[in-house]
Amino acid sequence: MKIVREFLTKLSIGYKCRRTHITLCLTPENYKIVKLFYGKSWIKVYQIQSNQNQIKVWLRYIKNKPLFTKIEFISTSGHRKYITKEGLTYFKKNKGGNARILLNTSYGLLNSKISENLAIGGEISYILYE
């Protein structure tokens, strides 16, 4: 969870500073997160630089605007927030249609759409606003 938070913080700062790319340490956890974001088309492309032990991630902009305008951290180590599969639909409705919710589940880090399809709940980790 700490790795995901670090990645999203770097992503948020990268968007605020209008960077074209960010650089992460090459770890299995970072690689999984980057693959998830790439699979959802939330980042443009990524490149593994094995000689420097880094992953370079190119940020996605739409019409010269950042893909995510705000990243909200929900669960913290001192205060975890869990949601059931029934409560997820209600939660999504209250946050608006432009919010992407990331849940930490027994299947790993999933977005709300996949979680609904699998009919599982989990810990509400992050909300990404477009």
C-alpha positions, 0 to 999 in steps of 0.5 A: 500500500505504501508503494501505491501511495508513493506512485500516486503522489509522484503522479500527482506532483508530475501532473501539477508540475506539467511533467511529461514523465516521472521516474520510479524505482524498478520493483515488482510492486511498482511494475504491477501498478504501472501495468494496471495503469497502462492497461486502463490507458491512464498513462501513455507508455512506460519504459523499463531501464534495467541498467539504472533499475528504473521505470520511466512513465509518460503521463497522459494529457487530454487536450493539454489537460491532465488526465487526473485533476485530483488524487484523494487518499482515503484509507490510511494506516491508522484509519482503514475504510472498507466497503461491501459490494453493495455499498460500492455502487452507492459510494460511486454515485455520491462521488460522481461519474468522473471518479475512478475508485481503486480498491485493495482486495484479496485479488490485489489492487482493482478499480471499481468496475472490475470489483463490481464484475467480480462482486467483491468489496474491499478497502477503499484506497484511492479516488482519482478524479478526471 
